[in-house]
Amino acid sequence: MVGAPHPRLRPAVLGYRGFRLDLGAPRRRLELPVGAVTLLLAFEEPVTLLRPGGAAPDPVPRTLTSCVSGLSTGPVIGMHGGRIAGVEVQIAPWAAYGWFGVALHELADRSVGPGALPRRQGCRVAELAGLLSGLSGWSERFRVLDATLGRWAEDGPVASARTVGAWRELVRSGGSMPVRRLADHVGWSPRQLEKRFREEIGLRPKAAARVLRLQRARRLLAAGRPAAETAAICGFYDQAHLGGEFKALTGCTPGDFTLLRRLQRGASSDALADRLAGEVTSLLLAPASATDSPAANSPAPGSPAADSPAADSASGSSLGHPSG
């Protein structure tokens, strides 16, 4: 169930997605980097998250219920037992800076539970998850989210207006604006911009631009644009440059990703549920063996085992970016 945040929360809150799944079998998804911080408010069973790539790969699976995930520079594999329910909130990073009590570089390439946040912020995340769990319908949950996040937005530090302006310009350009020009646009030196981005966005400007540029490229590829044309539109040097960046940030080649998305959308009448409306964020992975550990059954994205389409299509949860 997709929900639209109240207009007063825009553009700080990008979207809500409610999910309740009872599949009868474990599910694994590959979640790819997007330009949003994710708040997962789970009602029942936990998710297990594995980060096989990016700037800070973590070989140890992390099992969490509700959690916050900062901007990521690599893929996340999300796993659950087949039964899960909750709400996922996608948040502009400059807004998340004031909500969770930490500089956002502390959340970059990480997913943390409420207990890892400062006590006040951690308690209110846990309390919100409990409150939503006790409500009877998605519309009521989304109304509570509107009210609660509205209060959070009025409390805590606020990102610099220049940081917000630079982020919006980077998003508008699809990650193609050079860092020096971006700094000139907001009246900072490149060093000042880098410092403030790291604190208030979570990634340095160049890393954030890579995420946004690849996000745009995935959208174009999924819409049927050829790789060479996509590379030119998104500002890559050539098709080989696009392929290298795609592999580095997702673990897949552009061709493999596009093919698997097409196969998975055709496997069921239910469309593959992406984490962020209008974006292409996710792939289903082959089920892991019940007798093996999550780590043993989480091959690097792009390997044959990881890239096999699942038998059925995802119907609602975003699980790898605890987001999923």
N, C-alpha and C positions, 0 to 999 in steps of 0.2 A: 504494500500500500504506500503510494507516494503522497506526501503532503507538502503544501506550499507554505513556507513561513509567512507570518503576518508582514505586510509591506513595511511596517516600521522597523523590522529586523533586517531588511535588505539594505545594502548588499553584504552585511556581516554574516548572515546565515544563508547558505546556498540551497539547502534542501533537507527534507526529512524523508526517511524511508522506514516504514514499519514492516516487520516480517514475523511470520509464525510458520515454522516448517515441522513436519513430522513425516520424514521420508522413509523410515524403516531401515535405513542403511547409512553408513558414514558418507560425508560429502567433503570434497576438497576443491578449493578454488585458488586460482592465481590472480592476485590483485596487483595492479600496476600503478606507478606513481601518478598522482594528480596534484593540482594546485590547491589543495584544501587540507585542513586539519580535521580529523574525524573523531567524533565522540560516539562510542558504542555504549548503549544503555541496555544491557541484556536482562531478561526477566527470569530465565531458567538455567539452561545448561551453558557451560563455558565454551570458548573457542580456543584452539591451540594454534599459535602463530609461529611461523618459521621465516627467517629472513636470510635467504641464501646468497644475496648479492647486495649491490649498492656500496655506499661509502663506508658503512659500518656493518658488514655481514655478521649475523649471529647464528652459529651452528646449533644453539640450544633451543629446542621448542619451548615457547612460553604459553602456559595455559592461564587464561584470564576470563573474567566475566565482563563486567563493565570496564572500559578502558578508553584512554585518549591516545591517538596516534598523530605524531607530528608529520611534517612533510618528509617524503621518502625519496631516496635516489636509487632505489632498487625494488624488485618485486617482493611481495609477501605471499607466502602460501598459508591459507587459512583452512583449518580442519575442524569439523565437529562430528558428533556421533549420529547426526541425522535428525535430531530434535533440538530446535532452538527457537527462541522468540526474543524480540526486542525492537529497539528503535535506533537508527543510525542518523546522526546529525553531521552534515558537512558544513564546515565553518571557514570563512576567509581567515588566513593566518594572522593578519594584523588584528582581527577581532579576538581570536583565541589568545593572543598575547596578554590581554587583560583578564582572562577568565580562569586561568588555571594556576596562577601564582608562581610561574617559573618563566625564565627567559626561554624562548622557543627553541634555541639551539639544544637545550636539554631534552627536547622531545623529538628532535630530528632523527629519522631512521630508527625510531623506537616506538613501542606501544607500552603504556604503563597503566596499571590499575589505580584505583582511588588511593590506596595505601602508599603509593609512591609520590603522590602530590602533597603539597603543604596541607596540614591537617584540615584547615577550614575549607579549602577547595575540594579536597578528597571527600570530606563528609557530605558536601552538598551534591557531588556527583553520585555518591552511593544512595543518598536520600532521594534524589530525583529518579533513579532507576527503580527504587522500591515503590515510589508513588505511582509511576507509570504502570508498573506491573499490576497494581491493584485496580486499575481502571478497566472499564468494560469495552471500550471501543477505540478505534484509531482516531476518529475526529476529536473525541474528548482528550486523548493523549496529546494530539497536536496542539490543542488549545492550551493545555497545561505547559507544554514546551514553549509556546509563544510567551506566556506570562512569565515563566521562570527565566528564560533566556533574556527577556526584556529587563528583568531585575539585574541579572548578571552584567548586562551591558552598561548599567549605570554604576557599577561597583568595580573598583580596581584600577590599575594603571591603564592609560590609553596610549596606543601607538602614535608616534609622531605623524602629523598630517602629511609631512613629506614622504615618510615611509609608505603611507596609504596611497599617496599619489603615484609614487614610483611603482608600487605593486600593480595598481590598476593599469598603468601605462604598459608594464611588462605583459600583463594579461591581454590587453588590447592588441599588442603587437604579436601575440602568439609566441612570446619568448625571443623575438628576433631583434629587439632593440639592443645595441651595444651598451655595455656597462657605462662607459664614459659619457655617452650621450644621455643615458638615463640619469646619471648623476647631474649633468648640466641641466637637464629638464627640471629637476627639483631644487637646484641651487646648492648642491653639496659637492664635495670632492669625492672621487671614487672610493677613497679610504673611509670617509664618513658614511657613505652609502653602504659599504660592505659591513661596517661595524653595526649599523642600525638594522640592516637586514638580518644579520645573524641573530641579533637579540629579539627582534620584533616579528620576523617572518620565519626564522629557523634555519634557513640556508643562505649562503652568500649569493649575491645577485647572479653570478655566472651559473651556479648550480641550479638556482630557481629557474633561470631561463631555459636550461636544458630540459627540466621537467615539463615546463609549459610548451616548449617547442615540440617535444615528443608527444605530448597530449594532443596537440593540434594534428600532428602527422598521423596518429592512430585514427583520429576522426575522419581524415581525408581518405586514408587507405580503406577503412571499413565502408566508406561511401562509394568505393569503386574506383578511386583515382589511381592511376599507375604509380609505381614507386618513383620513377624518374621525375614525373610531374610533381608529386608530393614533395620530393626533395627540393625542387626549385621553388615551390610556393612557400615552403617553411624556412628557407634560408640556409639549407645545408649546401656544402660545396658541390656535392654530386650524390648519385645514388649510393655509392660505396660509403660515403660519410653518413648518410641516413642509416644504412645497414649496420654500421659499427655502433652508432649511438643507440639504435633500437636494441641491439643485442646487449649492450652494456647496461641499459636501464631496465630491460624487461626479461632478458634471458632467452628471447625468441628472435628469429629473423622476421623481417616484415612479411615475407611470403608465408611462413608458417603461421604467424599470428592471423593474417587475413583469411587463410584457408580454414583454420580451426574455428574462427568466429563464424564463418559461413556454414560450416558443417554443424556447429552447435545450434545455430539459429534454425537450421532445417531439421534438427532431430526431434523437435517437439513444437506444438502449437504455442507453448509458453516461451516468450522471448527471454534471452539471457538477461538477467537483471543487473544493470550496471550501477555502480555506487553513486555516480553523479549524473544528474539528468543532462542529456544531450552529449555525453562523453562516452568513450569506449574504454572501459576500465578493467575488464575481467575475462577470465577463461575458466572453464571447468577442467579439472584434472581427473585422471583415471583414479578410481577408488584404491585406497591402500589396503593391503592385506590385514585382516583383523589380528593375525598372529605376530605381526612385526611392529616395531616401535614407530612413532610418527617420524622421527628423524630418518630412520632407515627407509621409509616409504615416501620421502619427500625429495625426489630427484631434482637436480638443478633444472629450472625452466629451460625448455628447448630440447631436452633429451627425449627420446621416443616415449619413455614411460610417462614423463610429465606431460607430454603434449597430446596424448591420446584423448579424444573427446569422451566425456562421460556419456553413459547411455541415455540420461535424461537431462533436460535443460534446467538451469537454476530458476527458481520461481520467486525469490524474494529477498533473501538475506545477502548481505555483502560481508563476506567473511574474511577477508584476508587483511583488510586494513581495518581492523577491528572495527575497524571499519569493516571490517569484515574480516 
